């Protein structure tokens, strides 16, 4: 009986240690990306877990666009007003699309 309890506690502990949520408190909605390929311009979201798995397999390489398969992407932020993605390269205090405050919300 005692060994069954020890085994159950071990299994629960191992499962809690091994399991990680898809996102975390820093990125509750995931990470945002924009493809810089002019013919694609895809906007997409990767969970923190997906991003970590990509980086484990492709260390040092840029994130691949799921649409055009090119590694010509850049991290982005989502405008709290219009929900469009704004690349970090064009980040400003106001959204370039709706002209609202990027820090609102």
C-alpha positions in Angstrom: 0.0 0.0 0.0 2.8 2.4 0.9 4.7 1.8 -2.3 1.5 2.6 -4.3 1.2 6.0 -2.5 4.8 6.8 -3.1 4.5 5.8 -6.8 1.3 8.0 -7.2 3.0 11.0 -5.5 6.1 10.5 -7.8 3.9 10.3 -10.9 1.9 13.4 -10.0 5.1 15.3 -9.2 6.8 14.2 -12.4 3.7 15.2 -14.5 3.6 18.6 -12.9 7.3 19.1 -13.5 7.1 17.9 -17.1 3.9 19.6 -18.2 4.2 23.3 -19.2 1.3 25.5 -20.3 1.4 26.8 -23.8 1.8 30.4 -22.7 2.9 32.2 -19.6 2.0 35.3 -17.6 4.5 37.4 -19.7 2.8 36.3 -23.0 -0.7 35.2 -22.1 -1.9 35.5 -25.7 1.3 34.0 -27.2 4.0 35.7 -29.3 3.1 37.8 -32.3 4.9 37.6 -35.6 4.8 39.3 -39.0 6.3 37.9 -42.2 8.4 40.5 -44.0 8.1 38.8 -47.4 6.3 41.5 -49.4 4.3 38.8 -51.3 3.1 37.2 -48.0 2.9 39.7 -45.1 1.3 37.0 -43.0 0.5 37.8 -39.3 0.6 34.8 -37.0 0.7 33.8 -33.3 3.0 31.2 -31.8 2.5 30.0 -28.2 5.5 30.3 -25.9 5.7 26.5 -26.0 5.7 26.4 -29.8 8.4 29.2 -30.0 10.5 27.3 -27.4 10.2 24.0 -29.4 11.2 25.8 -32.6 14.2 27.4 -31.0 15.2 24.0 -29.5 15.2 22.5 -33.0 16.5 25.5 -35.0 18.8 27.3 -32.5 19.7 30.8 -33.7 17.5 30.7 -36.8 14.6 33.2 -37.4 11.1 32.0 -36.9 9.6 30.4 -40.1 6.4 31.8 -41.6 3.8 29.1 -41.6 2.3 30.5 -44.9 5.2 31.0 -47.2 7.8 28.9 -45.3 10.4 31.7 -45.4 12.5 32.7 -42.4 11.9 36.4 -43.0 9.8 37.2 -39.9 10.0 39.7 -37.1 8.4 39.9 -33.7 5.4 42.1 -33.3 2.9 43.6 -30.9 -0.8 43.7 -31.3 -2.5 47.1 -31.2 -5.0 47.0 -28.3 -7.5 49.1 -30.3 -7.6 47.7 -33.9 -5.9 44.4 -33.1 -3.5 44.7 -36.1 0.1 43.5 -35.6 2.8 46.1 -35.5 6.3 44.9 -36.1 8.9 45.8 -33.5 10.8 47.6 -36.2 7.9 50.1 -36.7 6.9 50.3 -33.0 5.8 53.7 -32.0 3.7 55.3 -29.3 0.7 55.2 -31.6 -0.5 52.5 -34.0 0.4 53.2 -37.6 -3.0 51.8 -38.7 -5.6 53.3 -36.3 -3.5 56.1 -34.7 -4.5 55.0 -31.2 -2.2 54.7 -28.2 -0.3 51.4 -28.4 0.0 51.3 -24.6 -3.8 51.5 -24.0 -5.7 48.6 -22.7 
